[in-house]
Amino acid sequence: MARPPNCRWVAAAPGATVFKPAGVRACDLDWVTLTLDELEALRLADLKGLHHKQAAERMHVSRPTFGRIVESARRKVAMALCDGRALTIAGGSVLVHRSNCRVRRPIKVEAMRGTARQQQ
């Protein structure tokens, strides 16, 4: 039995969580799910331009783990774009780290249930 994954740190939850091709009804599409940690890996590597080692440190994972996360994320985004699938962002075992809060404690997101709780 595989051990459960450790929580990965993300900067913030996304503003939009569903993307789909224009002009096609959502019920007619196949869906691809991008987890919150995969989105954060894309943000750090591709949008911010960080090296894998720096991005892995920010997410509190090893560099090889970060590489696997970003590879999976890129594959899913390419699948959605090339095959005309809808993309939803949800799930994953993550801690949302808000740098603009007075109390700098991460918030653990139980994304499958849609709830959040303060990490002690």
N, CA, C and O atoms as CSV, one atom per row, in Angstrom:
chain,resi,resn,atom,element,x,y,z
A,1,MET,N,N,0.829,-1.175,0.000
A,1,MET,CA,C,0.000,0.000,0.000
A,1,MET,C,C,0.878,1.244,0.000
A,1,MET,O,O,1.778,1.378,0.830
A,2,ALA,N,N,0.616,2.144,-0.924
A,2,ALA,CA,C,1.401,3.364,-1.039
A,2,ALA,C,C,1.039,4.332,0.083
A,2,ALA,O,O,-0.108,4.386,0.529
A,3,ARG,N,N,2.025,5.088,0.526
A,3,ARG,CA,C,1.734,6.051,1.581
A,3,ARG,C,C,1.067,7.277,0.979
A,3,ARG,O,O,1.300,7.594,-0.187
A,4,PRO,N,N,0.248,7.968,1.747
A,4,PRO,CA,C,-0.439,9.148,1.220
A,4,PRO,C,C,0.558,10.275,0.964
A,4,PRO,O,O,1.562,10.371,1.669
A,5,PRO,N,N,0.303,11.131,-0.031
A,5,PRO,CA,C,1.230,12.220,-0.326
A,5,PRO,C,C,1.209,13.276,0.769
A,5,PRO,O,O,0.175,13.522,1.390
A,6,ASN,N,N,2.367,13.899,0.999
A,6,ASN,CA,C,2.441,15.002,1.948
A,6,ASN,C,C,1.734,16.216,1.357
A,6,ASN,O,O,1.563,16.320,0.143
A,7,CYS,N,N,1.328,17.128,2.231
A,7,CYS,CA,C,0.708,18.362,1.756
A,7,CYS,C,C,1.750,19.209,1.040
A,7,CYS,O,O,2.890,19.322,1.489
A,8,ARG,N,N,1.350,19.797,-0.064
A,8,ARG,CA,C,2.216,20.701,-0.812
A,8,ARG,C,C,1.730,22.116,-0.586
A,8,ARG,O,O,0.528,22.344,-0.446
A,9,TRP,N,N,2.642,23.066,-0.547
A,9,TRP,CA,C,2.282,24.454,-0.290
A,9,TRP,C,C,1.949,25.151,-1.601
A,9,TRP,O,O,2.670,25.010,-2.588
A,10,VAL,N,N,0.858,25.901,-1.606
A,10,VAL,CA,C,0.492,26.734,-2.762
A,10,VAL,C,C,0.254,28.147,-2.271
A,10,VAL,O,O,-0.087,28.358,-1.108
A,11,ALA,N,N,0.436,29.121,-3.163
A,11,ALA,CA,C,0.320,30.529,-2.778
A,11,ALA,C,C,-1.124,30.950,-2.572
A,11,ALA,O,O,-1.424,31.687,-1.632
A,12,ALA,N,N,-2.017,30.498,-3.428
A,12,ALA,CA,C,-3.422,30.910,-3.323
A,12,ALA,C,C,-4.279,29.979,-4.157
A,12,ALA,O,O,-3.797,29.323,-5.081
A,13,ALA,N,N,-5.547,29.933,-3.818
A,13,ALA,CA,C,-6.500,29.179,-4.626
A,13,ALA,C,C,-6.775,29.974,-5.906
A,13,ALA,O,O,-6.721,31.203,-5.878
A,14,PRO,N,N,-7.066,29.311,-7.017
A,14,PRO,CA,C,-7.292,30.032,-8.269
A,14,PRO,C,C,-8.603,30.806,-8.264
A,14,PRO,O,O,-9.555,30.434,-7.578
A,15,GLY,N,N,-8.642,31.890,-9.039
A,15,GLY,CA,C,-9.862,32.674,-9.156
A,15,GLY,C,C,-10.915,31.969,-9.986
A,15,GLY,O,O,-12.104,32.039,-9.672
A,16,ALA,N,N,-10.499,31.301,-11.024
A,16,ALA,CA,C,-11.408,30.537,-11.884
A,16,ALA,C,C,-11.006,29.072,-11.810
A,16,ALA,O,O,-9.820,28.749,-11.756
A,17,THR,N,N,-11.990,28.195,-11.809
A,17,THR,CA,C,-11.675,26.773,-11.650
A,17,THR,C,C,-12.131,25.909,-12.817
A,17,THR,O,O,-11.899,24.700,-12.808
A,18,VAL,N,N,-12.767,26.493,-13.813
A,18,VAL,CA,C,-13.218,25.719,-14.969
A,18,VAL,C,C,-12.899,26.484,-16.250
A,18,VAL,O,O,-13.179,27.678,-16.358
A,19,PHE,N,N,-12.313,25.788,-17.213
A,19,PHE,CA,C,-12.032,26.339,-18.533
A,19,PHE,C,C,-12.521,25.330,-19.562
A,19,PHE,O,O,-12.292,24.128,-19.419
A,20,LYS,N,N,-13.197,25.821,-20.600
A,20,LYS,CA,C,-13.718,24.907,-21.618
A,20,LYS,C,C,-13.689,25.588,-22.970
A,20,LYS,O,O,-13.647,26.816,-23.042
A,21,PRO,N,N,-13.710,24.816,-24.039
A,21,PRO,CA,C,-13.755,25.397,-25.374
A,21,PRO,C,C,-15.054,26.189,-25.576
A,21,PRO,O,O,-16.120,25.780,-25.115
A,22,ALA,N,N,-14.951,27.305,-26.259
A,22,ALA,CA,C,-16.132,28.134,-26.531
A,22,ALA,C,C,-17.041,27.439,-27.536
A,22,ALA,O,O,-16.573,26.759,-28.449
A,23,GLY,N,N,-18.322,27.618,-27.359
A,23,GLY,CA,C,-19.293,27.108,-28.317
A,23,GLY,C,C,-19.646,25.643,-28.178
A,23,GLY,O,O,-20.389,25.109,-29.002
A,24,VAL,N,N,-19.135,24.985,-27.165
A,24,VAL,CA,C,-19.435,23.566,-26.946
A,24,VAL,C,C,-20.066,23.439,-25.562
A,24,VAL,O,O,-19.552,23.984,-24.586
A,25,ARG,N,N,-21.182,22.717,-25.483
A,25,ARG,CA,C,-21.828,22.527,-24.193
A,25,ARG,C,C,-20.946,21.677,-23.290
A,25,ARG,O,O,-20.314,20.721,-23.739
A,26,ALA,N,N,-20.911,22.037,-22.019
A,26,ALA,CA,C,-20.063,21.332,-21.050
A,26,ALA,C,C,-20.421,19.854,-20.946
A,26,ALA,O,O,-19.548,19.014,-20.732
A,27,CYS,N,N,-21.707,19.537,-21.099
A,27,CYS,CA,C,-22.110,18.134,-20.968
A,27,CYS,C,C,-21.627,17.281,-22.142
A,27,CYS,O,O,-21.628,16.053,-22.055
A,28,ASP,N,N,-21.215,17.921,-23.238
A,28,ASP,CA,C,-20.722,17.188,-24.400
A,28,ASP,C,C,-19.209,16.998,-24.385
A,28,ASP,O,O,-18.657,16.388,-25.301
A,29,LEU,N,N,-18.537,17.503,-23.371
A,29,LEU,CA,C,-17.070,17.482,-23.328
A,29,LEU,C,C,-16.541,16.402,-22.397
A,29,LEU,O,O,-17.195,16.010,-21.430
A,30,ASP,N,N,-15.339,15.933,-22.714
A,30,ASP,CA,C,-14.575,15.136,-21.761
A,30,ASP,C,C,-13.851,16.125,-20.859
A,30,ASP,O,O,-13.485,17.215,-21.297
A,31,TRP,N,N,-13.641,15.746,-19.593
A,31,TRP,CA,C,-13.044,16.638,-18.620
A,31,TRP,C,C,-11.677,16.150,-18.184
A,31,TRP,O,O,-11.435,14.947,-18.085
A,32,VAL,N,N,-10.787,17.093,-17.925
A,32,VAL,CA,C,-9.465,16.823,-17.370
A,32,VAL,C,C,-9.390,17.594,-16.053
A,32,VAL,O,O,-9.740,18.774,-16.007
A,33,THR,N,N,-8.936,16.938,-14.979
A,33,THR,CA,C,-8.821,17.608,-13.682
A,33,THR,C,C,-7.361,17.900,-13.372
A,33,THR,O,O,-6.525,16.998,-13.331
A,34,LEU,N,N,-7.073,19.172,-13.154
A,34,LEU,CA,C,-5.755,19.651,-12.759
A,34,LEU,C,C,-5.826,19.923,-11.258
A,34,LEU,O,O,-6.675,20.695,-10.812
A,35,THR,N,N,-4.944,19.298,-10.474
A,35,THR,CA,C,-4.984,19.507,-9.027
A,35,THR,C,C,-4.362,20.859,-8.678
A,35,THR,O,O,-3.651,21.456,-9.486
A,36,LEU,N,N,-4.638,21.328,-7.471
A,36,LEU,CA,C,-4.117,22.632,-7.049
A,36,LEU,C,C,-2.598,22.660,-7.005
A,36,LEU,O,O,-1.996,23.684,-7.326
A,37,ASP,N,N,-1.965,21.561,-6.616
A,37,ASP,CA,C,-0.504,21.538,-6.599
A,37,ASP,C,C,0.069,21.535,-8.014
A,37,ASP,O,O,1.146,22.087,-8.238
A,38,GLU,N,N,-0.625,20.927,-8.968
A,38,GLU,CA,C,-0.165,20.972,-10.360
A,38,GLU,C,C,-0.277,22.394,-10.914
A,38,GLU,O,O,0.603,22.846,-11.647
A,39,LEU,N,N,-1.349,23.093,-10.568
A,39,LEU,CA,C,-1.493,24.480,-10.997
A,39,LEU,C,C,-0.385,25.345,-10.405
A,39,LEU,O,O,0.182,26.189,-11.098
A,40,GLU,N,N,-0.077,25.140,-9.134
A,40,GLU,CA,C,0.997,25.902,-8.488
A,40,GLU,C,C,2.342,25.608,-9.142
A,40,GLU,O,O,3.155,26.515,-9.317
A,41,ALA,N,N,2.583,24.359,-9.504
A,41,ALA,CA,C,3.832,24.009,-10.186
A,41,ALA,C,C,3.934,24.723,-11.530
A,41,ALA,O,O,5.002,25.223,-11.882
A,42,LEU,N,N,2.842,24.775,-12.283
A,42,LEU,CA,C,2.840,25.517,-13.548
A,42,LEU,C,C,3.099,27.000,-13.311
A,42,LEU,O,O,3.857,27.628,-14.051
A,43,ARG,N,N,2.475,27.553,-12.290
A,43,ARG,CA,C,2.648,28.976,-11.987
A,43,ARG,C,C,4.104,29.296,-11.661
A,43,ARG,O,O,4.661,30.273,-12.162
A,44,LEU,N,N,4.708,28.473,-10.823
A,44,LEU,CA,C,6.089,28.733,-10.413
A,44,LEU,C,C,7.088,28.505,-11.542
A,44,LEU,O,O,7.993,29.314,-11.744
A,45,ALA,N,N,6.928,27.410,-12.277
A,45,ALA,CA,C,7.894,27.065,-13.314
A,45,ALA,C,C,7.711,27.889,-14.589
A,45,ALA,O,O,8.684,28.403,-15.140
A,46,ASP,N,N,6.477,28.014,-15.054
A,46,ASP,CA,C,6.242,28.631,-16.358
A,46,ASP,C,C,5.907,30.119,-16.280
A,46,ASP,O,O,6.374,30.902,-17.108
A,47,LEU,N,N,5.113,30.509,-15.305
A,47,LEU,CA,C,4.730,31.915,-15.200
A,47,LEU,C,C,5.809,32.736,-14.499
A,47,LEU,O,O,6.192,33.800,-14.985
A,48,LYS,N,N,6.298,32.250,-13.365
A,48,LYS,CA,C,7.337,32.966,-12.610
A,48,LYS,C,C,8.741,32.700,-13.154
A,48,LYS,O,O,9.659,33.483,-12.913
A,49,GLY,N,N,8.910,31.595,-13.887
A,49,GLY,CA,C,10.215,31.272,-14.466
A,49,GLY,C,C,11.240,30.775,-13.465
A,49,GLY,O,O,12.441,30.905,-13.702
A,50,LEU,N,N,10.797,30.210,-12.357
A,50,LEU,CA,C,11.731,29.696,-11.356
A,50,LEU,C,C,12.336,28.370,-11.816
A,50,LEU,O,O,11.712,27.610,-12.557
A,51,HIS,N,N,13.540,28.114,-11.369
A,51,HIS,CA,C,14.160,26.816,-11.606
A,51,HIS,C,C,13.453,25.791,-10.723
A,51,HIS,O,O,12.848,26.138,-9.708
A,52,HIS,N,N,13.537,24.542,-11.119
A,52,HIS,CA,C,12.829,23.492,-10.387
A,52,HIS,C,C,13.238,23.433,-8.918
A,52,HIS,O,O,12.396,23.193,-8.053
A,53,LYS,N,N,14.498,23.647,-8.632
A,53,LYS,CA,C,14.964,23.582,-7.248
A,53,LYS,C,C,14.311,24.684,-6.408
A,53,LYS,O,O,13.845,24.424,-5.298
A,54,GLN,N,N,14.276,25.912,-6.935
A,54,GLN,CA,C,13.663,27.025,-6.201
A,54,GLN,C,C,12.159,26.810,-6.023
A,54,GLN,O,O,11.615,27.052,-4.945
A,55,ALA,N,N,11.504,26.360,-7.071
A,55,ALA,CA,C,10.059,26.127,-7.009
A,55,ALA,C,C,9.738,24.996,-6.035
A,55,ALA,O,O,8.755,25.075,-5.299
A,56,ALA,N,N,10.549,23.960,-6.025
A,56,ALA,CA,C,10.337,22.839,-5.108
A,56,ALA,C,C,10.456,23.291,-3.660
A,56,ALA,O,O,9.696,22.838,-2.805
A,57,GLU,N,N,11.394,24.173,-3.378
A,57,GLU,CA,C,11.549,24.698,-2.023
A,57,GLU,C,C,10.304,25.487,-1.607
A,57,GLU,O,O,9.866,25.388,-0.461
A,58,ARG,N,N,9.741,26.255,-2.513
A,58,ARG,CA,C,8.537,27.037,-2.195
A,58,ARG,C,C,7.334,26.142,-1.920
A,58,ARG,O,O,6.477,26.478,-1.103
A,59,MET,N,N,7.275,25.003,-2.605
A,59,MET,CA,C,6.149,24.086,-2.416
A,59,MET,C,C,6.417,23.059,-1.309
A,59,MET,O,O,5.540,22.264,-0.970
A,60,HIS,N,N,7.627,23.079,-0.750
A,60,HIS,CA,C,8.022,22.148,0.312
A,60,HIS,C,C,7.977,20.696,-0.165
A,60,HIS,O,O,7.467,19.814,0.525
A,61,VAL,N,N,8.524,20.471,-1.362
A,61,VAL,CA,C,8.669,19.122,-1.902
A,61,VAL,C,C,10.089,18.975,-2.427
A,61,VAL,O,O,10.815,19.961,-2.544
A,62,SER,N,N,10.486,17.747,-2.742
A,62,SER,CA,C,11.817,17.539,-3.312
A,62,SER,C,C,11.819,17.970,-4.777
A,62,SER,O,O,10.764,18.102,-5.397
A,63,ARG,N,N,13.023,18.190,-5.327
A,63,ARG,CA,C,13.120,18.599,-6.713
A,63,ARG,C,C,12.580,17.539,-7.670
A,63,ARG,O,O,11.872,17.893,-8.613
A,64,PRO,N,N,12.887,16.238,-7.466
A,64,PRO,CA,C,12.302,15.230,-8.355
A,64,PRO,C,C,10.777,15.178,-8.278
A,64,PRO,O,O,10.109,14.974,-9.291
A,65,THR,N,N,10.227,15.363,-7.076
A,65,THR,CA,C,8.768,15.386,-6.934
A,65,THR,C,C,8.184,16.563,-7.686
A,65,THR,O,O,7.167,16.421,-8.364
A,66,PHE,N,N,8.813,17.727,-7.576
A,66,PHE,CA,C,8.341,18.894,-8.316
A,66,PHE,C,C,8.361,18.621,-9.815
A,66,PHE,O,O,7.431,18.996,-10.530
A,67,GLY,N,N,9.411,17.976,-10.289
A,67,GLY,CA,C,9.504,17.642,-11.715
A,67,GLY,C,C,8.359,16.751,-12.165
A,67,GLY,O,O,7.810,16.944,-13.249
A,68,ARG,N,N,7.997,15.783,-11.343
A,68,ARG,CA,C,6.878,14.907,-11.686
A,68,ARG,C,C,5.552,15.665,-11.672
A,68,ARG,O,O,4.691,15.428,-12.518
A,69,ILE,N,N,5.388,16.575,-10.710
A,69,ILE,CA,C,4.152,17.360,-10.620
A,69,ILE,C,C,3.993,18.250,-11.845
A,69,ILE,O,O,2.919,18.288,-12.445
A,70,VAL,N,N,5.040,18.957,-12.220
A,70,VAL,CA,C,4.947,19.883,-13.356
A,70,VAL,C,C,4.796,19.115,-14.678
A,70,VAL,O,O,4.117,19.586,-15.591
A,71,GLU,N,N,5.415,17.959,-14.782
A,71,GLU,CA,C,5.263,17.132,-15.987
A,71,GLU,C,C,3.813,16.675,-16.145
A,71,GLU,O,O,3.255,16.730,-17.241
A,72,SER,N,N,3.213,16.229,-15.055
A,72,SER,CA,C,1.815,15.810,-15.085
A,72,SER,C,C,0.899,16.977,-15.438
A,72,SER,O,O,-0.043,16.823,-16.216
A,73,ALA,N,N,1.177,18.141,-14.866
A,73,ALA,CA,C,0.357,19.323,-15.139
A,73,ALA,C,C,0.442,19.728,-16.607
A,73,ALA,O,O,-0.578,20.025,-17.229
A,74,ARG,N,N,1.629,19.742,-17.152
A,74,ARG,CA,C,1.801,20.123,-18.562
A,74,ARG,C,C,1.097,19.139,-19.486
A,74,ARG,O,O,0.510,19.538,-20.492
A,75,ARG,N,N,1.154,17.861,-19.149
A,75,ARG,CA,C,0.483,16.843,-19.957
A,75,ARG,C,C,-1.033,17.063,-19.948
A,75,ARG,O,O,-1.684,16.960,-20.987
A,76,LYS,N,N,-1.587,17.364,-18.781
A,76,LYS,CA,C,-3.029,17.587,-18.675
A,76,LYS,C,C,-3.475,18.836,-19.412
A,76,LYS,O,O,-4.513,18.820,-20.074
A,77,VAL,N,N,-2.714,19.918,-19.312
A,77,VAL,CA,C,-3.068,21.152,-20.018
A,77,VAL,C,C,-2.967,20.932,-21.531
A,77,VAL,O,O,-3.837,21.382,-22.278
A,78,ALA,N,N,-1.934,20.258,-21.981
A,78,ALA,CA,C,-1.795,19.963,-23.407
A,78,ALA,C,C,-2.943,19.089,-23.900
A,78,ALA,O,O,-3.452,19.296,-25.001
A,79,MET,N,N,-3.350,18.121,-23.096
A,79,MET,CA,C,-4.463,17.260,-23.454
A,79,MET,C,C,-5.747,18.080,-23.610
A,79,MET,O,O,-6.505,17.879,-24.558
A,80,ALA,N,N,-5.985,18.997,-22.682
A,80,ALA,CA,C,-7.183,19.830,-22.747
A,80,ALA,C,C,-7.156,20.740,-23.977
A,80,ALA,O,O,-8.173,20.890,-24.654
A,81,LEU,N,N,-6.015,21.341,-24.270
A,81,LEU,CA,C,-5.922,22.256,-25.403
A,81,LEU,C,C,-5.958,21.533,-26.751
A,81,LEU,O,O,-6.660,21.957,-27.668
A,82,CYS,N,N,-5.211,20.462,-26.862
A,82,CYS,CA,C,-5.101,19.766,-28.151
A,82,CYS,C,C,-6.313,18.902,-28.481
A,82,CYS,O,O,-6.680,18.772,-29.649
A,83,ASP,N,N,-6.937,18.311,-27.467
A,83,ASP,CA,C,-8.072,17.426,-27.696
A,83,ASP,C,C,-9.417,18.111,-27.496
A,83,ASP,O,O,-10.459,17.469,-27.630
A,84,GLY,N,N,-9.414,19.400,-27.178
A,84,GLY,CA,C,-10.655,20.136,-26.988
A,84,GLY,C,C,-11.450,19.671,-25.780
A,84,GLY,O,O,-12.673,19.558,-25.851
A,85,ARG,N,N,-10.772,19.401,-24.677
A,85,ARG,CA,C,-11.438,18.955,-23.458
A,85,ARG,C,C,-11.620,20.127,-22.498
A,85,ARG,O,O,-10.927,21.139,-22.602
A,86,ALA,N,N,-12.536,19.986,-21.586
A,86,ALA,CA,C,-12.717,20.983,-20.539
A,86,ALA,C,C,-11.702,20.711,-19.427
A,86,ALA,O,O,-11.341,19.563,-19.170
A,87,LEU,N,N,-11.256,21.763,-18.784
A,87,LEU,CA,C,-10.257,21.658,-17.731
A,87,LEU,C,C,-10.854,22.192,-16.435
A,87,LEU,O,O,-11.351,23.317,-16.394
A,88,THR,N,N,-10.807,21.393,-15.385
A,88,THR,CA,C,-11.266,21.840,-14.082
A,88,THR,C,C,-10.097,21.776,-13.109
A,88,THR,O,O,-9.251,20.886,-13.192
A,89,ILE,N,N,-10.063,22.732,-12.188
A,89,ILE,CA,C,-8.985,22.800,-11.203
A,89,ILE,C,C,-9.583,22.501,-9.842
A,89,ILE,O,O,-10.389,23.274,-9.325
A,90,ALA,N,N,-9.184,21.374,-9.261
A,90,ALA,CA,C,-9.718,20.960,-7.960
A,90,ALA,C,C,-8.885,19.817,-7.415
A,90,ALA,O,O,-8.183,19.131,-8.158
A,91,GLY,N,N,-8.970,19.621,-6.116
A,91,GLY,CA,C,-8.354,18.461,-5.500
A,91,GLY,C,C,-6.904,18.654,-5.128
A,91,GLY,O,O,-6.308,19.704,-5.367
A,92,GLY,N,N,-6.368,17.636,-4.551
A,92,GLY,CA,C,-4.982,17.661,-4.124
A,92,GLY,C,C,-4.876,17.917,-2.634
A,92,GLY,O,O,-5.780,18.487,-2.023
A,93,SER,N,N,-3.772,17.495,-2.059
A,93,SER,CA,C,-3.506,17.706,-0.641
A,93,SER,C,C,-2.553,18.883,-0.534
A,93,SER,O,O,-1.342,18.727,-0.691
A,94,VAL,N,N,-3.105,20.070,-0.265
A,94,VAL,CA,C,-2.297,21.288,-0.295
A,94,VAL,C,C,-2.513,22.131,0.955
A,94,VAL,O,O,-3.523,22.007,1.648
A,95,LEU,N,N,-1.543,22.984,1.219
A,95,LEU,CA,C,-1.638,24.022,2.234
A,95,LEU,C,C,-1.583,25.357,1.509
A,95,LEU,O,O,-0.623,25.627,0.787
A,96,VAL,N,N,-2.593,26.194,1.688
A,96,VAL,CA,C,-2.594,27.511,1.062
A,96,VAL,C,C,-1.855,28.458,1.988
A,96,VAL,O,O,-2.287,28.698,3.115
A,97,HIS,N,N,-0.736,28.999,1.510
A,97,HIS,CA,C,0.098,29.895,2.299
A,97,HIS,C,C,-0.158,31.321,1.844
A,97,HIS,O,O,0.234,31.700,0.740
A,98,ARG,N,N,-0.799,32.097,2.665
A,98,ARG,CA,C,-1.126,33.479,2.317
A,98,ARG,C,C,-0.066,34.399,2.888
A,98,ARG,O,O,0.024,34.569,4.104
A,99,SER,N,N,0.726,34.984,2.029
A,99,SER,CA,C,1.806,35.854,2.501
A,99,SER,C,C,1.293,37.221,2.924
A,99,SER,O,O,2.007,37.953,3.611
A,100,ASN,N,N,0.069,37.590,2.532
A,100,ASN,CA,C,-0.442,38.902,2.881
A,100,ASN,C,C,-1.226,38.899,4.193
A,100,ASN,O,O,-1.759,39.938,4.583
A,101,CYS,N,N,-1.310,37.767,4.880
A,101,CYS,CA,C,-2.038,37.694,6.146
A,101,CYS,C,C,-1.136,38.149,7.292
A,101,CYS,O,O,0.086,38.011,7.226
A,102,ARG,N,N,-1.749,38.689,8.338
A,102,ARG,CA,C,-0.982,39.053,9.526
A,102,ARG,C,C,-0.427,37.799,10.188
A,102,ARG,O,O,0.754,37.738,10.531
A,103,VAL,N,N,-1.279,36.811,10.364
A,103,VAL,CA,C,-0.843,35.542,10.927
A,103,VAL,C,C,-0.422,34.674,9.756
A,103,VAL,O,O,-1.247,34.307,8.920
A,104,ARG,N,N,0.837,34.351,9.695
A,104,ARG,CA,C,1.351,33.635,8.532
A,104,ARG,C,C,1.316,32.137,8.733
A,104,ARG,O,O,2.330,31.450,8.612
A,105,ARG,N,N,0.140,31.647,9.039
A,105,ARG,CA,C,-0.044,30.203,9.148
A,105,ARG,C,C,-0.692,29.712,7.875
A,105,ARG,O,O,-1.602,30.357,7.355
A,106,PRO,N,N,-0.239,28.582,7.363
A,106,PRO,CA,C,-0.896,28.034,6.174
A,106,PRO,C,C,-2.270,27.493,6.508
A,106,PRO,O,O,-2.532,27.094,7.643
A,107,ILE,N,N,-3.134,27.481,5.527
A,107,ILE,CA,C,-4.468,26.926,5.677
A,107,ILE,C,C,-4.520,25.624,4.911
A,107,ILE,O,O,-4.252,25.599,3.710
A,108,LYS,N,N,-4.862,24.542,5.589
A,108,LYS,CA,C,-4.938,23.242,4.933
A,108,LYS,C,C,-6.252,23.153,4.178
A,108,LYS,O,O,-7.325,23.353,4.746
A,109,VAL,N,N,-6.155,22.854,2.906
A,109,VAL,CA,C,-7.341,22.752,2.064
A,109,VAL,C,C,-7.655,21.292,1.843
A,109,VAL,O,O,-6.840,20.541,1.308
A,110,GLU,N,N,-8.817,20.905,2.250
A,110,GLU,CA,C,-9.301,19.562,1.945
A,110,GLU,C,C,-10.156,19.730,0.714
A,110,GLU,O,O,-11.382,19.799,0.788
A,111,ALA,N,N,-9.478,19.797,-0.432
A,111,ALA,CA,C,-10.108,20.225,-1.674
A,111,ALA,C,C,-11.213,19.291,-2.142
A,111,ALA,O,O,-12.129,19.730,-2.838
A,112,MET,N,N,-11.152,18.041,-1.785
A,112,MET,CA,C,-12.188,17.129,-2.235
A,112,MET,C,C,-13.514,17.424,-1.537
A,112,MET,O,O,-14.582,17.166,-2.092
A,113,ARG,N,N,-13.445,17.963,-0.320
A,113,ARG,CA,C,-14.649,18.290,0.424
A,113,ARG,C,C,-15.020,19.758,0.288
A,113,ARG,O,O,-16.123,20.158,0.657
A,114,GLY,N,N,-14.092,20.571,-0.246
A,114,GLY,CA,C,-14.359,21.986,-0.411
A,114,GLY,C,C,-14.316,22.771,0.887
A,114,GLY,O,O,-14.926,23.836,0.978
A,115,THR,N,N,-13.604,22.268,1.900
A,115,THR,CA,C,-13.511,22.966,3.175
A,115,THR,C,C,-12.069,23.348,3.446
A,115,THR,O,O,-11.145,22.801,2.845
A,116,ALA,N,N,-11.888,24.287,4.352
A,116,ALA,CA,C,-10.554,24.697,4.743
A,116,ALA,C,C,-10.516,24.809,6.257
A,116,ALA,O,O,-11.524,25.124,6.890
A,117,ARG,N,N,-9.350,24.551,6.835
A,117,ARG,CA,C,-9.212,24.706,8.278
A,117,ARG,C,C,-7.817,25.259,8.572
A,117,ARG,O,O,-6.880,25.052,7.802
A,118,GLN,N,N,-7.697,25.955,9.682
A,118,GLN,CA,C,-6.427,26.537,10.084
A,118,GLN,C,C,-5.490,25.437,10.549
A,118,GLN,O,O,-5.867,24.612,11.381
A,119,GLN,N,N,-4.277,25.416,10.022
A,119,GLN,CA,C,-3.276,24.413,10.382
A,119,GLN,C,C,-2.618,24.826,11.699
A,119,GLN,O,O,-2.163,25.963,11.825
A,120,GLN,N,N,-2.562,23.946,12.654
A,120,GLN,CA,C,-1.968,24.258,13.961
A,120,GLN,C,C,-0.515,23.850,13.997
A,120,GLN,O,O,0.152,24.034,15.015
